[in-house]
Structure formats: C-alpha cells, structure tokens
C-alpha cells in the first residue's frame, strides 16, 4: 500500500529501509514501478543484500552502508563497509546512511567514494523520539553540506605540478 500511495506523487526513486530489505513483497512491488531504488543495508548480511538487489535492474540501484543503531557509536560505524560494498557490488552506486551524532563520518564516507549521503534531520536533538540524538539540526546539516563541498576542493585533481600559490615561495626559497 505504501508503494502505491507514494507512486501517486511520482517520486524520483524509492528508499528501502534497513528493516525492510528482506520484505520480498515490498521489493517486488517497488520493482514494478520501474523507478530507481536506494537500499539501506543496516542489520543485513551479504546474502540478504544480494537477494534484495536481485529484484532490480543493476543500473537502478544504490546501496547505502548503514549501521542501524541510534546514535551509532564510533566502534560500530565501520566505514570500511563502504569499500566492501564497492568491491562486492561494483555494478551499483554506493552511499552512506549515517546515524551518528556528528558529521565527521559522513564527510569521510564521501572521501571514500560515497555518492549518496543520507542523514536524519530534526529541529532539535532534545525532542522526543528514538532517533533525535542521531539526527542533524539544520545548522549541522548546513555545515555537513559545506564541508562536503570543501572536501571536493581539498581533494583536488591529483596532478603533480607547481601551484601558482607556490611560485613566489619557490622563487624566494630555492637556490636554483
């Protein structure tokens, strides 16, 4: 019923929560929409992930590395799952769904090649609810977006050359 309800609004894609990755009836119904699908992989084994993605065309899937605890402790984040997903499912997009209380893991996930970042947002971490502490307040979300944009600049193009900003220092400090 939820797939049919959302279909009325013509979504660009569907999102399968970690809790629903083994719901074959849901996956089959989403596949019939012919829309792309984003699948969170928290609480899931490799075999469960393989089974879930087999319901869809590989060019319409994105998998999100995820740990389903709220908030997720540093010991449980395991960002290297991103690399494992990229290795095992090289034909699909890989992203990150974070439930930690800060933005650092999400920024690192982008540096590791995540093309999607999913975060919960809240007006206040003090509100009632099981995932408020794992959510970002508006200013934190703004900071996350700005830092991800900054990361892309910092990573640069990888070329080994003399930067224009280095030339005056080079002229001053180099003997030859």
Buried (B, 14 or more C-beta within 10 A) or exposed (E): EEBEEBBEEEEEEBBBBBEBBBBEEBBEBBBEBEBBBBBBBBBBEEEBBEBBBEBBEEEBBBBBBBBBBBBBEEEEBBBEBBEEBBEEBEEBBBBBBBBBBBBEBBBBBBBBEBEBBBBBEBEEBEEEEEEBBBBBBEEBBEBBEEBBEEEEEEEEEEEEEEEEEEEEEEEEEEEE
